[in-house]
Amino acid sequence: MPLPDDGPALEGLWIAQIARGDRAAFERLYGAYQRPLFRYFLHFVHMVEVAEELTDDVLVEVWKNAARFHGRSKPSVWVFGIAYHKAMDALRRRRPPVVDLHAVENAPDDQRLAPEAAALHESVRNDVALALATLSAEHRAVLVLTFGHGYGYAEIAQIVGCPVNTVKTRMFYAKKRLKETLERRGVRADVS
C-alpha cells in the first residue's frame, strides 16, 4: 500500500537526511515503512518473529546505505527492492515452512467488523494465505506487491530486478494458479 503524506518527495527528503545521519528522519521513515514491510514479509516467511527481524534488517540496510539512493526510482521502490532481496535470501536459507495460520490471523487489521463479517473475512484471509503459500516466491512477490502494496508493473520490475514483461508473465501465471487453488478450496475467486 503506497505511503501517505507527500509521498515520494517527503520520503526522498528523509532518505537524504538519513544519509547525513539524521536519526529523527530515520524514525519517521521507520514509522512509515515498518508495518507495510512487516505485512510484506509475513506473506513469505509466515512467522511473526522472522517477519519482524527481516523488517528491521531492511530498515538497518536503509540506514547504512541511504547515501546510495540517487532518486532514480521512488523511495518506496528502492526500499521494497531491498526487502525483496532479503525475502528471497531468507527463503533460500531455509525450506519454506507450513503456513502458520496464527501468524496470518494475528496480523494487525484496522477494520472493526461485526462478528459474522469478521469470521467470514478471517476464513477468506486464511484461504488466500494458504493459496499464496502454494505459489513460488517470485509469483507470490508480484501478487503481494500489486495487491498488498499498490505497485504497478514497472515499479515491481525495478523492485525485483527483471523486465516488465517478466513481471506481466509472472502475474498472469500467479493469478491463474491462485484462482485454481482457491476454487479447489471452494472459494469463488475473482483475481483479475
N, C-alpha and C positions, 0 to 999 in steps of 0.2 A: 504494500500500500504506500503510495507516494507520501512524503512527509509534508506536514502543514507549514504555515508561516510563509516567508518569502521564498521558500523552496531553494532551488539550486544556488541562487546568488548568496543567500544567507549561509547556506552550508559551505559554499566555496570560501566565504569570508572566515568561517570558523576554522576550516582546514588551514588556511593561510596563517591564522593566529596560532593554531596548534603547532605549525611548523616553526614558529618563533618561541615555542614553549609556554603558551598561554593555557594554564590549567582550567581557567573558567570557561574558555571556549571548548576545551575537551569535555568538560562536564555537560555543556549544552549539547554537544554532538552526541555524547554518550546517552543522554536523556532522550534524544530524538531517535536514536538507532537501536537502543537496547531491546526494546520489545519487538520491532519488526525483524531484527536479526534472530532473536530467540525463536520466534514462530517459524522462521525460515529453516533454521537448523533442526527444529523438532520434527519437521517433515522428513528429514534424512536419518537422524540418529534415534528417534523415538524414545529418548531418555532425557528427562529434565536436566539432570546433572551435567550430562555431556553437552546438551544444547547451551546451557549456561556457560560452561567452560569455553566452548567454541565462540560464543558471542564475545566473551571477554578477550579471547585470543585475537579476534578480528579488530576489536577496538584498540587493543595494545599495538597491533600492527599499524593501525591508522596513526596512533600517537608517534610511533617510531619513524614512520615513512611519510608523514604529511608533506614534507618538502618535495617528495616525488610526484605529488599530484600537480599536474600542469594545466588542468581545466580543459583537456581535450574531450571530456565527456562530463555528464552531470556528476556531481559528487556522489550521489547515491549509486550510480552505476559503478563508480570506482570502488566504493565500499562493498557493494554486493559482489563485485568481481573477486575481491579478497575473500569474501565469505564463501563463494562458490568453490574456490580452490581449497579452502580449509575443509569444506564439507566433503569434497572428493578425496582429499588426503585422509580424512577420518574414516571414510568408507573403505579405502584401500588398506588401511592398517588393521582392520578387523572385519570379520564377517558381519553382515547386517543382522541385527537381532530380530526376533519376532516382535511384531508391533506391541508396544506397551500401551494398552488401551487406557490405563490410568493416567499416563502422561498426556495423551490426547484429550482425555476427559477433563483433566485439571488445567489445561491451557487457559490462560486468562481470557475472559469473554465479557465485553462491556454490556452486552444486551441482557436485559432482565425480562425473561419470558414467563408466561403463565406455566404452571407445572406440566400440563399436557403438551404445550408447544415446546417447552424445554426438553421434555423426554423425546419427542419426535426429532427435534433438532440434534440432540445428542446421538440418537440412533443413526441418523443420516451422516453425521460427522464421523462416527465410528466406521460406518460402511465405506465412506470416502477414504478415511485413513488406511483401512485395510486394503482397499483397491490401489491407492497410491503406492503402498509398500510393495505391490507386485511389479511395479514399473522399474525399469533401470534408473539409475541415479541421473543420467542425462535426460531421460524423458520426464522424470519427476521434477527436475530443475526447471524445465521450460514451463511446465504447468504451474508450479508454485510461484515462479517469478511473474507469470502473466496474471493468474487469477488471485494470488495471495498478495502480490505487491504492486500490481498495475503497470508492469513494464511492457513496452512494445517489442516487436521482434528485433529491431535494430539495437535497442539497448541490451536485450538479452544476448545478442551476438557479441557485443562488447564485453558483457559480464563473463560469459562462458568461453570466449575466445574462439569463435568459429564463425563461418559465413552465415549471413541472414537466411539463405536458402536451406542450410543445415538446420537452423532453428525451426523453420517452417516445416521441414520434413519430420523433425522430432516431435513437433506439436501435433502434426497430423496423426502419427502413429501412437503418440501418448493418449490423445483423445479417444482414438479408436479402441485401444486396449482398455482404457479406463471405463469407457461405456460398456464394453463387453463384460468386463469383470463385475461392474455394478449390476448389470442386468442379470448375470448369473446369480447374484445375491438377492435378486428380487426387487431391486431398486430401479425405478424408471429414471433413466439418465439422459439429460439434455446437456451435452458438453460442447455445444457448438460455439 
